[in-house]
Amino acid sequence: MPDSATETYTSETIRLLENRVSIRKYTDEPVSDEMVEAVLRAAYRAPTSSNIQSYTTIVVRDPDTKQKLSVVAGNQKHVAETPVFLAFCVDLTRIDYALMKHQHNLHDNNMEVGLVSSVDVALVGMSAYLTAESLGLRGLMIGAVRNNAVASAEILGLPNRVYCLFGMCLGWPAEQPPQKPRMDIGATIHYEKYDADATLASLDTYDGALAEHYESIGKTTTPDSWTHDMDKKFHPPLRDKLREELKTLGFDFR
Ligand SMILES: Cc1cc2nc3c(=O)[nH]c(=O)nc-3n(C[C@H](O)[C@H](O)[C@H](O)COP(=O)(O)O)c2cc1C
């Protein structure tokens, strides 16, 4: 794709996404309930697999709840300090009800149910993120609620068959960090067929670009920044207890 593509074709949405960066510091200015509701109402128009609408969002403002969630999330202080925290939950209770109403049950829910319901939540979450940005809010997704899915469920009072897939800090920005470079899109966009050579060709360059970025913001890094981070993140396996925790919460992922 030519670099000029986003210069030729631009829109407010393209500009928002082209400029976006995760924001971890917020001003004291409140985010009204009406604003959050407007964001979520728009986000809920996201496509939903077979119309399952397998999501529930919990709007958290209580400082004690945010503090507890921040501890689960590895003491991420922005979780405690954000004006509002949205907990995006995968919710199978309504599907469970639908099946029971027709003399069946969801006891044997499988990988497909787990996958499509989680995808639905991700679509709503990103739609909410983008909608919030269109109003000038800024935010950060928080996957670390899955450090302990059961503890997050307890804090949020989630019943069986509901788990928090990720959260989102939302507020008015009090920082403007530089954007984190992305991989060359030649590696991640292929045409007609998968291109295995292109996939890996620019990773060394990306390692260097990311190292340069981290150095420029004073963050400790290594010359092989991205591959090093991925190795550190996934070896040994990340959140190894998640499958068991989700099973406890009513998700089989068989
Ligand atoms: C599902 C998801 C979960 C995330 N969880 C966290 C998190 O727990 N803590 C955090 O600081 N950033 C989190 N992030 C933000 C990513 O680290 C960030 O998007 C990525 O490093 C790229 O940086 P950028 O968003 O500024 O471009 C998460 C992002 C996503 C999509």
PDBQT file of the ligand as one rigid body, heavy atoms in Angstrom, charges set to zero:
ROOT
HETATM    1  C1  LIG A 301      -6.607  -5.783  25.017  1.00  0.00    +0.000 C 
HETATM    2  C2  LIG A 301      -5.526  -4.822  25.468  1.00  0.00    +0.000 A 
HETATM    3  C3  LIG A 301      -5.081  -4.873  26.771  1.00  0.00    +0.000 A 
HETATM    4  C4  LIG A 301      -4.111  -3.967  27.219  1.00  0.00    +0.000 A 
HETATM    5  N1  LIG A 301      -3.727  -4.004  28.518  1.00  0.00    +0.000 NA
HETATM    6  C5  LIG A 301      -2.872  -3.068  28.987  1.00  0.00    +0.000 A 
HETATM    7  C6  LIG A 301      -2.563  -3.022  30.374  1.00  0.00    +0.000 A 
HETATM    8  O1  LIG A 301      -3.022  -3.819  31.182  1.00  0.00    +0.000 OA
HETATM    9  N2  LIG A 301      -1.739  -2.042  30.797  1.00  0.00    +0.000 N 
HETATM   10  C7  LIG A 301      -1.192  -1.108  29.946  1.00  0.00    +0.000 A 
HETATM   11  O2  LIG A 301      -0.457  -0.220  30.407  1.00  0.00    +0.000 OA
HETATM   12  N3  LIG A 301      -1.474  -1.129  28.622  1.00  0.00    +0.000 NA
HETATM   13  C8  LIG A 301      -2.308  -2.077  28.130  1.00  0.00    +0.000 A 
HETATM   14  N4  LIG A 301      -2.637  -2.095  26.808  1.00  0.00    +0.000 N 
HETATM   15  C9  LIG A 301      -2.087  -1.065  25.924  1.00  0.00    +0.000 C 
HETATM   16  C10 LIG A 301      -0.978  -1.623  25.037  1.00  0.00    +0.000 C 
HETATM   17  O3  LIG A 301       0.180  -1.871  25.794  1.00  0.00    +0.000 OA
HETATM   18  C11 LIG A 301      -0.702  -0.606  23.928  1.00  0.00    +0.000 C 
HETATM   19  O4  LIG A 301      -1.862  -0.460  23.145  1.00  0.00    +0.000 OA
HETATM   20  C12 LIG A 301       0.461  -1.026  23.028  1.00  0.00    +0.000 C 
HETATM   21  O5  LIG A 301       1.649  -1.103  23.749  1.00  0.00    +0.000 OA
HETATM   22  C13 LIG A 301       0.652  -0.046  21.878  1.00  0.00    +0.000 C 
HETATM   23  O6  LIG A 301       0.816   1.259  22.349  1.00  0.00    +0.000 OA
HETATM   24  P1  LIG A 301      -0.179   2.424  21.878  1.00  0.00    +0.000 P 
HETATM   25  O7  LIG A 301      -1.583   2.010  22.241  1.00  0.00    +0.000 OA
HETATM   26  O8  LIG A 301       0.234   3.656  22.635  1.00  0.00    +0.000 OA
HETATM   27  O9  LIG A 301      -0.008   2.566  20.419  1.00  0.00    +0.000 OA
HETATM   28  C14 LIG A 301      -3.566  -3.007  26.327  1.00  0.00    +0.000 A 
HETATM   29  C15 LIG A 301      -4.021  -2.982  25.005  1.00  0.00    +0.000 A 
HETATM   30  C16 LIG A 301      -4.976  -3.879  24.577  1.00  0.00    +0.000 A 
HETATM   31  C17 LIG A 301      -5.453  -3.831  23.148  1.00  0.00    +0.000 C 
ENDROOT
TORSDOF 0
